[in-house]
Amino acid sequence: MDHRRRLLTAAGVAGVAGLAASLPLQGLAQGGTVYRFSPVNQYGIELTARYWNSIIEYVSSKSGVRLELKIGRTSADTTAYVLAHEVEFIFSNHMFSPERERLGWKVIARRQTPPIQSQIVVLAESPIQKLEQLEGQAVAFPGPEATVAYKFSYAQLLKRNINVQVVFGGNMDGAFAQLASGKVAAAGTHSQLSEGWSKRENRKLRALWNSEPLHDLAVMVARKVPQADAEAVGRAFAGMLADPAGQRVLATVGDLVKLQPTAGFVASNGSEYGPYRQFFATAPAQLR
């Protein structure tokens, strides 16, 4: 497909409603079911769409299951689609609390990258050397639904009784923009996103705190999706690295966000996400 034909279209009132990126799929039968795929907003809307459009085009073509990208203005908006049952496939780590696991979302694959760690970071030149120096300071986070970048990192501040002014940037790039401009003293993030932003923006960060290693986000399917369609989509994701065409897609989109070209997907049943479940079992009530 000509990549110029991919459009980012407003879905509802601009600036309030979410945005959807829609792409026509060649080689698939016209008509039939179209499933919405919502990845959490790890980057700005345009960069998120550019990363995922090529991937879901490939997965749709290989699986024979039509997927359409649906992303909100912020990560919280995108998760709201999920909780409102408006989407069928997601890329997320927002669904591992006991309450949300009862909604029946099933892990079918996960992105295979080096382990990620929740972090609290400052600019490399910042005079701040330890978390306690953040007392009373403004700290940016992507949004209230960001499990690793916000909930894990903010829980660490609460555990240490460090009171900060929470600032939400809407996504991680928005939070980093607050940090780079000097409007906040630090940012809650995770290692994959901080490394990618540093490479894209040529700015160095310094971590004041790192969590235990965690698996990257999961591809999940709603329980209302027929098993045959769910399995076909899972196989297509997991098969990308073994297919030269899939390798090219991953290399191209990986370069956009500064991921390794081998950052593909592997099949998963969700058992690797025990640390997420354990976090929600013991997290402060306001973060569950």
Steps between C-alpha positions, in 0.01 A plus 500: 500500500608859434582628850378846403146368494495441875293771662471624859137606530308681772237286673260750653566855614864601445700534818241311707418174328758240410688468176486196273750397237326306224659316215346314204624144483577342167473126449218455751140437418289813506235514772495271800612573852752775568663489844633810674859482631598746773862527616571719801641842413868455574594787267320796345193415291672533162803293597278236665297473178810483280644218712183291509343554157760292315484226762122461490502516122743207500305307765171557318646378172662190652213400724209582270344682797430869440644731766458877523701730726308695763694725736385768739640846554672377817587159644210538744262563208626188322450287812151648534418344160611166640294530817196607295534185282552712187807306380585132453882483496740704712869546572507581867608421854201678652282192545676300772322632808254253656202713400609529138603138465136414566416672170642197321782642288742228391870536419585349160847648443750740650766724356841337534746764617759521775330530841359840582527675836287770651711809557502845652739710292647849484696673228868404514602851603243524784643569847251253648682184609245304704126452524466686828600822321175480304299593811256775401620499138292451184545158340358410159338169408333390175155454654301334778465171307873452430576187700881492499580866427251646752356244740823312573709817530248707697447208738871518578467868593197425718687215668778741596253771609638740238229752411513631143278702270372254239489634143350285221636549148238289317767260374869443569619748239281765661650424841853517360418834338411633846832373632706636212341845534581518870135512605546190716797368695467133406290252307358156566566275202639162408839409364396416144323833455773705666768339283295558184426863585867566579602364159230686309555832677875470570443582867651300785302386802611371839297249702445568869318168542439180303250225568547129461509376136161452334375356173394741226132558420258229386276453197161409645163400357148553633306188592227584247739440207462151343787270593597440136546873438691549826736213420559623144595846623727353768681283245549797268657710776723214618607418144629844403866439585507174301363668187725730290204731438427514871868564575496799266193644669651460847830654393328800344262577786763416760723771358221754551493443876861380538420137575726221378392348165458170686231647726232265370234296672483155656202285595393532863231374734551787744683302767803730471303791646505378860699806621225728366233299681705505818537877477126551478445261790708723730488846339352803677122505447519816288721322245301179453 
